[in-house]
Amino acid sequence: MTEPLINFQNVSFSYSPDRPVLCDCNFRLEAKERIALVGANGSGKTTLLHLIVGLLRPSSGCIEIFGKARHMEADFHDVRPRIGLLFQDSDDQLFCPTVAEDVAFGPLNLGIKREQVRQIVSQTLTELGLAGYEHRITYRLSSGEKRLVAMATVLAMNPDVLLLDEPTSALDDQTKQRLLEVLSRLPQAMILVSHNREFREELTNHTLFLSHGRIEAA
Amino acid sequence: MSSVIQPARNAHPWDFISYIDPRARILAAVIFSVTIAAVHGFTTLVIALAASLIATFFSGMSWKTVFKRLLPLNTIMLLLIILLPISSTGKIMATIGPISFSQEGFLLAIRIALQGNAIMLAILILLGTMEINTLGHALSHLRVPDKISHILLFTIRYLDVLHREYLRLRAAMKVRGFRPSINRHTYRSLGYLLGMLLIRSIDRSERIMAAMKCRGFRGRFYLLEHFTFHFCDLYFCLASVLILLTMLAVERI
């Protein structure tokens, strides 16, 4: 058996000592696995995703990613390009003035040459049905377009794992369908946080529940 | 969607200015403004204003818009034209009752009005017609410190988001019957509104930072867009230099 992509061992986390969010949480994501994560509002789903990419540090326990224990900020530098996190609010993710620059931001950070980045940008946008959006101004896009562009910024880094935080929130049925088509074509392993049952069933193999700081199988 | 930042440009057959390299436009605007502020001769200033007006013609901006944008400036100028002759000494031009108007003061006011309008027009035409993000990029290509151009780019990006947040909060207040008047309740509520906006923007800035880190950001920005210099830019630069030289020559005479 190959080693898991993500492995949480007895991970605990709290924003304040009197209100723990995760306690002794154990879970694994295997290669090619697609997990749906459900739980009540405020149960720690987003926190869990942020722990995976090192935006938050656990108060105890060990997080292993790609077979290596990750403790410090520097440990996560090589994790982040390989794990694409789609944020709940696309306005947080799109900060460059134009779509092309935003999609190029990640690849440029990885030190890829400009010519190649341009190619990645147009290829990623075309795959998402956003060809011709290169010079659109990000803040003038509709919320559906923003979500798709945010997806493009994540995919442009060619990650091995996708973490999707409420990808369908505030989207109309048509955009939801378009996003679903895009996501089901992708080969990556994935953790999907969504309240949308249909979306979860179409996209994932099984569902995990997060409640009282622990993860349980359905 | 209403945006708080829109460039003042609309497509027009006489719109040549928008084809010119943004870097050349910024340089021209800066040099032109500084020169106008430094010269004194009336003829020079008239030439400067004429040059600005010709540029306005080639920007395709409607005269109505130009007039509207110059109105606040000229309201102040009008005040100057009334007040300066009264407050300065010199050859008396006219007297109304106990108030006498000096010629020096009047000429000074006219000069300031000419300078103000010429500079304002130049900036309005050369910079005001630019998409603000183009301005930001051009600035960083002109080796303006990264921090300044990034602050500008981020401000552009999130001004609208914050504005919409403000409108949402205001609407939420309004539907619960809030009508501003002059009392403590109003001040307190508006204070809460401002405080909430501040907290939300700090939160948002943290989320943006997180999103940037996720995409491999480690403190350095890379620009994707590059500008290229065309022949029309050369003509624009030649024309600008010619106007500047004319102004300086006239000033020396």
Interface residues (C-beta under 8 A of the other chain):
Chain A: H50 V53 L55 H77 R80 P81 I83 G84 L85 F87 D89 D91 D92 Q93 F95 C96 P97 T98 A100 E101 A104 F105 G106 L108 N109 L110 R114 V117 R118 V121 I137 T138 Y139 R140 T153 V154 M157
Chain B: M1 S3 E131 I132 N133 G136 L153 F154 I156 R157 Y158 D160 V161 R204 R207 I208 A210 A211 M212 K213 C214 R215 G216 F217 R218 R220 Y222 L223 L224 E225
